[in-house]
């Protein structure tokens, strides 16, 4: 009898989770239940499972509302009806087709109208819902005649009075208003809870027709779903047999290309994999992925195939991945095995510039009716909850900022703040809004609206109404189409080298850099700024600690930097064993046999599985539980705990001592966090080497392209500095030599017009375009006549030196600009057929301070170009030690003068600590550690140069300075404001620093790891 129930998937309206909704039905002995969330089917599949588990008949549907106005309830008679409802919503969400207020055209769906929205004519499948409190209206003749079309309507939206208050808060948040300003139409009624079924029916005892109508609808509604069959596109060519023939043909063609004609091991591996792929009916999945990659190749794009898909030699032969599984001993079963029932998962990366083109191809090729992005349910988060709830209570901005930025123990102890805390905590984990999954694409065999309504977020690609976990449960496996800036940097560098040097670099030939001596030397000293995945301070420090000099060590480094490995202490232990291979024993022979390549340390997901199987004797099924626990599909300790009992029972049967078994399981358990499969690490390592190769041999072009692709870990200034350290001369933007993006002529790098924040993007593109079309600009006047520009933007260009080709000083150009504009400050001067030259005025030569340009640059670009930050300091002192000599000063106290690049925040029990990255006066990088006690007295004070006092600690070739004291050093006063002391200090305060936050705990110290280095008996 409950045909209109809302869960919290009725965003900013419902207050009950699906689990609680079904449990309440059980408690009230309700045997049939309908889920009708507002404009969404998000919860119907989980709802179906929960109802079946509790012996309740599930009915699914949707409550249709348009701009909060309640139109009607749609109840699905069958699976086809779900598609009808979904298409109604999809046409509205994606195509702007209005939802009819009355008489929507359905063949398999019941429609129930509220009393306030009854159409003139009711179709056969349409009914009117009447609430118990509305029964007295039946005395009206126009309603009385409709009793034969009426059903019981008792909505369920909340559970308790507290939940009703929460519902009101949600409505206030949704309407961006105060709780006190909500109207009755904004909220549900105050009786929308489960009530005793007998009590409900008793209220309709004088209307048996209404009770019977309701029972008839319940009987006719049925929702069933087959979770076991794949819903992805089934065939690429039209049928399974021809798919397999095409896949086999392509695999053998690729086998010859990759390995030659006589490689028996590779051929045997291809044959083995093809049998499994055919048995599991996954040929289409491989072919669709291959098709996308082929299109990418034809467009000249670069891609990286990574993830567990790189374990497959068929993927390698098809060109989906560039990792040879034989070279790294990657086993196919990690990717596909006969126990796996769901399709495999390929992760494909493209440049951030090309990804949308790939997406458009997929949508066009496979049909917009069959393709959509996965959705995600964005939950209310801690800070946003308090801000949103506080706003609903009417708190002013200042107090909202306190709620959002300070921890709860720092909030005032007043009654309103207490209410905000009370209801804010209730909202934690509530879905707040739907968004687009960052990369997951679904390609369905049936029209995708058979399963879900679609929504259109601002990005412009439709999304389904459920997340990736639900998608997998109901039979979909996503294609991960990702983007990154590293590939854009590589591709652009190759093109720039071709354009500027006439040299063609076949960067896809991965053999050119894997064992390249000079590249390896850069790796070993962490000289990797700008290189994908290996440029962060933590990664560069790891490379130095390992003295990483080969591809396989880089593959391992790519995984041990991950939180699951680093946090467990395995990273520290790996570093020790790598540097001291004779100072440890494998504590069990299985570890020596299975993990010899990584010194008995579990580094990859596969390593954990190997130990679980070969040491613990677990079944393949339990091994798969481990795999899923460490991948993106159930990453948690609880998933690992499920196999714990089996592990210890099996170890006992195998005769392992209990203490040894506990130690092994402790190591396995520590991996219940983020970790990579080996193939994933290898994919990252290949791309890292590709970018490193370009950095080593074409450093200026590489850094220019890193700048143009938005850099990576650091801000633009750092990549400009790196280009300078590579031998480039850095030049400010120039209207005659600069492009919109940064460009290079020989060793002269001209910063792009795009880096001038106050110059609009269209102007930055128009300036070089007009120059190419009509020749160089000959003067300021000539420029103003050709480019529509306002006086303020023109002044910015003058201040940055973009007209220095005229040979005139900035003050002359500024005066000339004022004459050119006169009183007319419009942005366009019409070119004339016969130009009258502007009258020339002889202006006095002004002797300017050489630092003026540097301060102009700081103001406009964010960093100085004409001088280094050290040149602008009042002090000439440069410290007692330079970065290059730190290794020689282990345990010594030193002083250094340094420019702050970045700092990383790490919380500890004693307070916040930071790890800093700096450059010295010679431009070399070094790192510092700042502990809470030091930071209290000597905190960071923004970007700039600092005098540092600390002790050098060298940890396996990598020096870090533990800071005791530090002080920010003053710049010379800004000469542009010599008459205003306060103003002369402003520019120095605006210098940038990169600050990153992490919630991880500090990595364990060696004595805390406790990993045995001797054989355990």
N, C-alpha and C positions, 0 to 999 in steps of 0.2 A: 504493500500500500504506500510505500515511500518511493514515489516516482521522480523526485526532484532533490537529489542529494548533492551537496557541494563539498569538495575537498579543498585543501589549500592550493591545489592547482588552478582553482578559480582565483587568479592572481589578484592580490590586494582586496580580497573579498572573503573567501573561505578561510576557516581557521582549524580544520580537522585534517590530520594526515590520513592517507588511505588505510593504513594499518588500524588507526583508531576508529575510523568510520566503520570498517568491517567488524571490528571488535564490539563496537556499540550495538551493531545489528545483532551480533551473537548474544550479547547481554540482554537484549530486548526480545530474543527468540524470534527475530525476523528471518523468514526463510527465503524471501525475494527482495533484492535491493537494486536500485537504479542509481548509477553515477551519471550526473548531468552537469559537469563543470561548465563554466561560462565560456563559450566560444572556443573550447579546446577539447581534444581527446587525449591529452597528455597522459592521463592516469589510467586509461581503460584496460591496458594490457596487464599492469600490475594488479589492478582491481579484479580482473578476471581470475588471476591466479589465487589471490587472497580469498575470494568468494568460494572457489572450488575447494580450497584447503579447509574451509569452514562449513562446507555443505550448504552453501547459499546459492540460489539461482541468481547469476549476474545479469542485469539489464544495463546496456550502455546507451548513452545519448549525449546531447549537448543542449545547454540552455543558450538560446540565441539572444544576444543583446547588441544594440547598435548605439554607440555613444551613451552607454549606461541605461538605455531604455529597454525594458524587458519586453521582447516580442512574443516568444513562444518557446516551448520545450520540444525538442526532437528526440524520439525514442526509436532505437533501431530494432526492426523486426528480425533482421538477420545480418549477415556479413555484408551483403550488397547495400543494405541501408547505410552502413557506416561510410561507404564510398559516396553515397548520395549527400549525406550531411557534410562530409569533408569537402566535396566539390562546391557546395553552396558557400562555405566559409572561404575556400581558396579563391573563388572568383571575386569575392569581396576584398580579401586581404591582398591579393596579388594583381588583380586586374581592375579594381575599383568598381566592379559591377554591384549595384545596390542590392542588398538583401531585401526581398519583398516583406512588407510588414504583415501581409496576409496571404494565405493560399500559396505557399511555395510548392513547386511541382515535384512530387515524390511518388515513387511506385512501391517502396518497401519500408516507409517510415511513418510512424504516428506523429502527429503534431498536437500539442496541448497548449491552448491559449490561456493566459491569465484573464481574469474577469474584465479587466480594463481594456482589453485589446481583442474583442470578439469581432470576427469579420462578418460581413453581411450574409455571406453564404458559407457554410461549413462543408468541406469536401468529405468524402466517405472516410478518409483516414484522419480527419481532424476532430478534435474534441475540445471541451472547455474544462479547465481545472477550477474547482471551487474549494476554497479553504473552509475549515470548520467555522471560523468566525464570520464567513460570508454567507452561510446557509440561510440566514434571515432575509437575504435579498431575493430568495426564490419566490417570495410573494408577488414580485413584480411580474406581470404577464409576459413581458418580452424574454425574461430569463426562465420563467416556469416552463415555457414551451421548448426549452433547450435541455431539459433534464435528461432526455434520452441520449444526449451527446455529452453528458458531464461525467467527470471522473474526480476522484479524491485528490486534492493537492495539499500536501503538508510538507513544505520544504524543510531540509535539514542543512544548517549552515554553521552552527556552533554547538558547544556542549554545556558550558556553564556561564554564569553572569560575567565571570572574568574573561571568558572567550568572547562574549558579546561586546565587552568594552574593547577588546583587542580588535574585533571586527570593525568597530567604529574608527579606531586609530588607522587601520588599513584603508578604510574609505577616505579618511582625511588625507592620508598620504597620496592616495590615487588621485584625488581631486585637488591636491595642492592647496588645501584650505585648513582651517582650524576645526577641531572636533565640535566646538560650540556653534559653528556655522553650517554644520551638516543638516540637510533636510530629511524628512521621512523617506523621500524617494531615493536618497543617496544610500540608505542602509537597508538591511533586511529587517523583517519584523522581529519583535523580541520573544517570539514563541517558536522559532525555527530550530527546534531540537527534537531528538528522538523522544517519542512518548509511547506508552503502552499501546500495543496494537488493538487490544480489545477496547480500550478507552477511545482510541481514534475511531474505530468502527461504530462504537456506541453513539458517537456524535452524528453519524449519518443513518441512524436506525430508521428514521422516517423517510429515507430516500434510498430504498433498496436497489433502485435502478442504477444509481451512481456507484454503489458498491459493486454491483454486477458488471457494469461497464469497466471499472478499474480491474476487476478480476479477469475479464476477457482480454484486456490489453496485456496484462501480465502473462497470460497463457500464450498469446500470439507472439510475444517478444522472445527472441532467443539469440544469444550471442555465443559463438564457439570459435576457437582459434587453434590452428595447428602450428605449434611452436617448433616442430621438428624439421619442417621442410625449408630449404633455402628460398629466400624471396629475391635474391639478387638476380640480375639478368642471367638467364640460363645458357644462352648460346650466342656465339659471336658470328658464326657463318649461317646459322639456320638450324643446325642439328648437332647432336653430340659427336657423331662419327666424323663429320667433315671438320668439326673443331679440332678433334684429336689429330686428324691427318695434317691439318695446317700447322698445328703446334709442333708435331714431329718433324715436319719439313723445315720449319724455321729453326728448330733446335739443332738439327744436324748441319744446316748451313752455317749457323753461328759457331758450332763446334769446330768446323774446319777453319773458320776465320780466327777464332781465339787460340786454338791448339794445333792447327795443322791436320794433316790427314792420318797420321799414324800415332795417335796418343791413346793407347789402350785404356789407361786408367780413367781418363776423362770420358771416353766413349762408354765405358761400363757404368760410370756414374750417371750419365745422361739417360741410358737405357733404364736404369733402376728408378730414377726420378719420374720418368715418363709413365712407367707402370703405376706408380702411386697416384700421380696426377689424374690419370685416366680412371683408376678405380674409385677415386673420391669425387670424380666428375667436376674437376676444377679447371679444365682446359679453357673454358670461356673467360675465367678470371685472369689467367695468364695472358690470353690474347687481347682482352680489353686493355690491360696494362701495357702490353707491347704496342698496341695501336696508338695509345696516348703518347708513348715515347717516340714512336715513328713520326707522328705529327710534330713533336717538339724538335726532332732532328731535322726534319724538312724545313722548319722555320729557322734553323740555325741556333736554337736555344741550347743551353747547357742544363743538364739535370743531374741529380744524384739519387740513385736508388739505394735505400738503406733499410735498416731494421732487419728483422729475421729473414726477410726475402733474400738478402745477400748470402744466406746459407745455401741457396739453390744454384746448381750449375746450369740448370735450364734458364733461370733468370739471367745469369751471366752470359749465356750463349745468345739469348734474345736481345741483349743490350739494355735490359731493364736495370741491371746493376753493373758495376765495374770492379767487383771484388771476386777474385778467383778463390773459390772455396777449397780447392786442393792445396793452394799455397799456404793457407792459414789453418788447414785441417778443420774446416767448418762442416758440421754434420747436418745433413738435410732434415733429419728427424726433428731438429729444433724448430724447423719451419713447417714441415708437413709430415704427418705420420698416419698410419692406418687407424689410430685411435681418435684422430681429430675429426670432429663432425662439422665444424664451422670452416668457412673459406679462409685461406691464408690472408696475411695482411702485408701489403706493400706500402712503404713510406717513400714518397717521391718528392724531392725538393727541386724548386726552380728559383731563379732570380726573382726578387720582389717586383721587378719590372715586367716579367713575362708571365707571372702566375695567372693573371686575369685572362690573358689570351688562351692559356691552356684550359681554364675553366669554361670559357665561352665555347671552345671546341667540344668539350665533353657534353655540355648542355645541348649544343646544336646537333652533334653526331647521334646522341642516344635519345634525344627528344626531351623537351622540357616537361612532358607528362611523366617521364621515368627517372628524372634526375633531381636531386635536392641535396642541400647541405644538412648534416646533422644539426640538431639544435642543442642548446645547453640551458639548463635552468639556473639562472644567476640568483644565488641566495642573498638574503639580507646579511650584510657583513657587520662586524662589531662597530666600527666607527660610523658607518652609514646608518646603522639602526638608530643609534642615539641621536644623530643629527635629524633623521626623518621623524622619529617619535617626538623629539623635543620641539620640532617645528609644528607638529600637529597640536601640541599643548600651548603653542604661542610664545615660545621663548625667543628673546632677541638674538641677533646674529652673534653678539659677543659670547653669550652663554652657549650657543650651539657650537661655536668654535672650541670652547672649553670641553664640551662633551665629546667632540670628535677627535681632539688632539691630545687630551690628557687621560691618563689611566683613571679607573673608577675611584681609586682611593684618594685621588686629588680633586674629585668633584665635591661641590658644596653639599652639606648634609641638610638640604631643605626638602619640603614635602613634594615639590614638583620634580626635582631631580630623582627623588626616590621612586616616583611613579614612572619616570622615564626608564630607570634601571629595571623596574619590575616588569614593564611591558616589553622593553627592549630585549630582555633575556628570553621572554616567551617567543619572540620573533626569530631568534637564532635558528638557522637552518631552514627557515621558511623560504620557498621560492619567491622571488621578487619580480623578476621579469625574464622573458625568454630572449636568448641571444643566439648568435651563429657559432657553431663549433669552429675552431680555428682552421681546421683542414679537412675534416671528414666529409666525404661525398658518398651518397648512396645512389646506386644505379639499379633500378628494379625491373623485373620481368613484366609484371602487371603495372598499370598506371599507379603511381605512388600514392594518389589520393584514395586508393582502395584501403590504405592503411592509416593515413593521416591527413589532416588539413595542412596546408602550407601557409607560411607567413613570409612577408617580404621585408627584411630589415633594410636599413639605409644602404648597405653594401651593394644591393641590387641582385643578389642570387637568392632564390627561395630556400626556406628552411623547413624541416619537419618539426612537429610539435613535441618530439621526445628526444632524449639524449642518446649518446652512443651505446650506453649499457642496455637500454631498452631496445635499441635498434638491433643489437646482437641477439638479445633474447628472443625477438620475434622473427629472426631469420635473415637479417641483413648484416653484411660485413662491409665496412666502409673502405673506400680508397682514400688514403691520406695524401692530399695534394697540398704541399707546404711551400712556403717561400722563405728565403733568407737573403741577406745582403752579401754574404761571402761569394756566392755563385755569380752575382752581378759584378762584383769586383774582378773575379777571374776572367769572365767573358769580356768585360770592357777593357781589361788590361791587354788581353790578346789582340783585340781590335785596335787599340791605341798603338801597340807595338807595330802592327802591320801598317797603320796609317803613318806613323812618325818615322819608323826605321826601315820599313819595307821588309820586315822579317816575319815569317809565318811560324808561329809556335803551335805545334799539335799538342795542346794541353790535355786532350783526351787520352793520349798515349801515356798511361800511368807509369810506364817503365822509365820515363825520362828523369824522374825525380826520386824514386824510392830509395835508390842506393847511390845518390849523387853526393860526392864527398863534401863539397862546399855547403850544400844544404844541411847535411848532417852536422857540420861544425856550427852552423847557426842554431840548429836545434839544441845542441849540447850546452850552449850558453844562454838559451832562452831569448835569442834575438828574433822574436816572432811577432812584433807589433804589427797589426793589420791582417794577420793570417787567421783565417777562420778557425774558431774553436781553441786555438792554442796561443791567444794573445793576452788573456786575462792575467793579472798579477799572480793568481794562484797557480795557473797552468804554467806560466813561465818559470815560477819557482820550482814546480815539480820537475820540469824538463831539466833544470840545472841540477837538482838533487840527484836525478837519475843519470846525469850526463848522457842524455838520450841521443844516441848516434845511429839508430837504424829504425826501419819501418815497424818491426814487430814490437819494439819497446814503445814506440809512439802509439801503437794500437792499444797496448796495455795501459799506457798513461791516460788515454782517452776514457778509459773505464774507471780506473782507480781514483780519478778526480771526482767521481760521482758521489753524492752524499751517502748512499748505502755502503760503499766501500770505505770512504774516508772516515765516516762517523764511527764505523766499527773498529777502527784502528788498523784495518788491513792495509791501508795506504802507507802508513808509517812502517809497518812490518815489511811490506814489499820493497820500500826504499832501502831498508837495512839489508835485506837479503840480496838485492840487486848489487849493492856496493860491497857486500861481504859474503860471496857465495860459498866460502869455506867455513863460515862461522856458525852454521846451523845444521841440524839434521832434520830429515822428514820424520814427523812423529808417527807416521804409519806408512807402510809400503804402498797402500792405495793412493796416498797423496803424491808419492814420488812418481808412480806410474801415470796417474791421470792428470796431475797438475805440475809436472816437471818443468814445463815452459814458463810457469809463473811462480817457481820456487815453493810450491806447495801452498800458495795463497789463493783463495777463491777470489777471482777478479771479475769474471763474467757470470752471467746467469747460467750459462752452460756448465760452469765449474761446480756450481751448487748442485745442479741436477746430477752431474757425474758422481759427486760424492754421495748424494742421497741414494743413488742406484747401486754404485759399486762398493761403497763402504756400508751403507745402511740397509742395502738389500730391499729398498722400497719397490713397489710396483710401478709400472709405466704410468698408471692412472694417478698415483700419488705424485709422481714426477711432474705430471702436467699441472697438478695443483700448485706445486712449487713454481713452475714456469709462470703461471698466471698471477701468482702472488707477487712476482717480481717484475711483471710487465705492467702496462697501463690498465689492466683489466682486473682489478682487485688487489692493488698494492697495499698490503697491510699485514701486521703480525698475526691477526686472527686467522687469515687464510693459511698461514704456515702452521698454526697451532693444530689445525685439523689432521695433519699427518704426524704430529709429534708422538702420539701413542704407538702408531704403527712402526715408527722409526726405532723406538727403544725396545719394543717387543722383538723386532727383527734383529737388532744388534745383539740382544741377549741370546737369540737362537744361533747367531753366527759366532758366538763366543767372545765378543768384544768386552773388555773390562768396562764397568759402569762409568768410571771416571773418564775414560777415553771417549765413550759415547756421549757423555755430557758435554765434553769440550768440543767435539765435532758438531753437535747440535747447536751449541752456543754460537759457533761460527756461521752455521746455516741461518740461524735465526736473525743474526745481525744483518743479513741481506734483505730483510723484509722492508726495504726502503728502495730508493731509486738505484737501479744498476742497469748496465747495458748488456745486451747480448754481444758476443764477440764480433759478429758480422756488422752490427751497428757501429761499434768502435772502429772497425776496419774501414767502414765507409767514411766516417769522419776523418780518419787518419789520411785516407787518399786525398780528400779535398784539402786538408791542412797542408799536405805535401805539395799539391798543385799550387796553392797560393804562396807557399814558401819558395818554391822554385822561381816563381815570377818575382818575388821580393828580392831574391838573391841576385838574379841576373838582369832584371829590369826594374831596379828599385824605385826610380823616380816615376816611371809610368804606373807602376803598381800602387804607389802611395797616392798619386793623383786620382786613380780610379777608386781607391778606398775612400778618399774624401768625397768623391761624387756619388758614391753609393751610401752615403750617410754614415761612413765609418763602421764601427762595431761596438766594442766594449767602451771606447773612449770618445771624448768630444773631438770636434774637427781640429782644434788647436794642436792636439797630440799628433795627429796624422800629418799636419803641416810641419810640425817639428821633426817628425821622422823623415819626411821628404828632404828637409834641410840637412839632416844628418847623413842622408844618402848622397849628398852632393848637389842638391838643387839650390838655385837662387830663387827665393820666394819674392814675388812681386804682387803689389796691391792690384785690385781690379783696374782695368784700363778700358775705355770705351772702344779703342782701336785694336786691342790685342786680346782682350778677355772674351770668353764665351759665357753663356749662362752658367755652365759648369766650369770647374777648374780645368785648365788645359796646360800643355807643356810645349815649348819650342826648344829642342836640344836639352839644356839643363835649366832653362828659364821656366819656372812654373808661375803662371798667372792665375791668381785666385778668381773664381767665378763670381759673376754679378749676383748669383743666387745667395751668396754669403752675406750680402748687405741686407740685413733684416728689414730695413725700412723702405727698400725698393721692391715694389710689387713684382710678383712672378711674371706677369705678362710683359711688364716693362723690361725685366731682365732678359727675357727671350727676344723681345722686339729689337733691342739695341744691336746685338750681333746679326740678327736676320736682316735688318735694314742695311747694315754695313756690307754684308755679302751681296745684297742686291744692287746697291748704288755706290759702293766704294767707301773708302775710309772717311771719317769725319775730319774736316779740315780746320775747324775752329769751334769754339763754344757756340757761336752764333749759328754756324752750320748745323750743329747737333740739335739745337733748340728748334730749328725750323723743320727738322726731319723726324724728331721723336716727340710725341705728345707727352709732356712732362710738366709737373707743377714746380713751383719755385723751391718748395721744401725738399723734394726729392733731388732736384738739381743741386742744391746746396750740399746734400749728403754726398753725392758723387764728387763734388769739388773737394770736400773735406777728406775723402778717402784717396784723393789723388788721381781720379779717373781721367783728368784732362791734363796731366803733366806733359803730354806730347806737345802742348801749345808753348811750353817753355815759360809760362807765366806763373807767378806766385799765386797762392790760394787767395790772398786778399784782393789781388787784381781781378781774378776770375769771379769772386763773389760780388764785387762792385759791378763788373760787366754784366753779370746775370741780372742784377737789379735794374740796370739800364735797359736790358733786353725786354724785361717784363713790364717795366714802368709801373703803371697802376693796374695793369691787366694781369691778374694772376691765374688766368685760365691755362689749361694744360696743353694747348695746341696753338702754334704759330703757323699760319698758312704759308707754304712756300710761294715765292713770287717768281715770275718769268725772268725778270732782270733784278737781281739782288743788289740793293744799295749797301755798300759796305758800312758797317757800323763805325760811328765816329770813334777814333782812338783818343784816349786820354792818357797823358803822361802822369803816372802815379809814382810817388816816392818809393824807393827800394827800402823794404823793411828787413832789418836783420832779425831773423826769427830764431828762437831757441831750437836746437836740433831735436829736442824731445817732444816738440809739439805734435809732430806727425805720429809718434808712438801713442800719445794719449788720444789723438783722433781715432787711431786704429782700435784701441781698447774700447772706446765708446761705440764705434760702428760695427766692428767685427767681433769684439769680445776678447781679443788678444792682440799684443803688439807684433808687428811685422818688421818694421824698420830697425828695431833694437830687440834684444832679448830682455826678459824680465829682470835679469841680473844687472843689465846696464842701467836700469831705472832706479836701482837702489841707492839710498844715501850712503851706505857703507861700501867700502872697497874690499872688505874682508870676505874671503871665499871659503873659510874653513881650513881644518888641518889635514883632511884626507879627502880624496876624490873617490867616486864610486868604484873605479877600476881597481883600487887598492884595498877595498874592504876585506877581501878574503885573507889578506896578510895580517889583519888586525884582530884576529879572533880573541875574544875576552878583553879587548882593550877599550878604554873609554875614549871617544873621539867627538870632535865638533865638526858639523857640516852646515854649509849654507845650501838650501835646496828650494826648488819651486814645486809646489804641490800639484800633483796630477790627479790622484784619486784616493779615496779612502773607503774602506768597507767596515760597516758596523757589525759587530758580533755581540749578542747579549751574553752576559755571564751572571753567576749568582751574586757577584760583588758589584755589578753595574755594567755599563756599556764599555766595550773595548773596541779599538779600531786597528786596522792594518792599513798603513799608508804606502802610496807609491809616489816617488819623487824623481826629479832630474837634478843633477848637479850643474855647476857652471860650465862643464864641458859637454853637457847634453846627455849624459849617460843616466840610466835608470837605476834606482835602488829602492829597497823596501824597509819599512819600519813597523814596529809593534808598539801600541800605546795602551797601557793597562789602566783600569779604572782609577786607581789611586793617583796616577800621574795626570790623568785627564781632568780630575777635579781641580787641580791647581794650574795645569797648563793645557787648557782646551784648544781645540781648533778654532780659528777665527776667520774662516772663509778662505777663498783662494788667495794665492800670493806666495811670497818667499818667506821662509822661516829659518831661524838659527836653531839647529838641533844639537842637543847634548845627549849621548847615549852610549850603550855598550854593544859592541859587535858580537853577534853569535853566529858562527858558521855551522850550518847543519848540512852535511854532505854536499860540499861545494857551493852552497847557497848562503850568502850572508844576509842577516837581518839585524837592524839596529833596534835594540830595546830602548825606547826613549825615556829619559829621566826628566828633562826640561826642554821646553821649546818656546820660542817667542817669534811672533810675526814681525818682519822687518819693514820699516817704512820706505815707501818710494819717495823720490824727490817730489816736491810739490808740482802740481800740474801747471806748467808755465802759461797755459792759456787763461788761467784765472789767478794771476799773480796778485791781484788786488783783493781777492776774496779767499781768505784762508780756508774756510769750511768747504767751499766749492772746489778748491785745489786738491782736496783729499778724496773727492767723490769717485773718480775713475778707478783708483786703486782698490776701492771697496767692491767694485763690480766684477773683479776677476773671478773666473769660474773655477769650480772644482767638481769632480765627479764623485758623488756619494751614492754608494749602493748599500742596501739593507739586507740582512739575512736573519732568519729566526733560528738558524742551526746553533747547536751548542758548540763550544770550542772543540777542536779535534782532541782526542785523548792523548795524554802523554805516554811515553814508552812504558813506564811502570804501571799504567792503568790498562794496558792492552792485554797483557798476560797470555800472549800466544806462545805456546811451548816451542822451544828451539832444540829440544832433544827428543829422541824417540820415546814414546810413551808405551809402557808395558801393560 
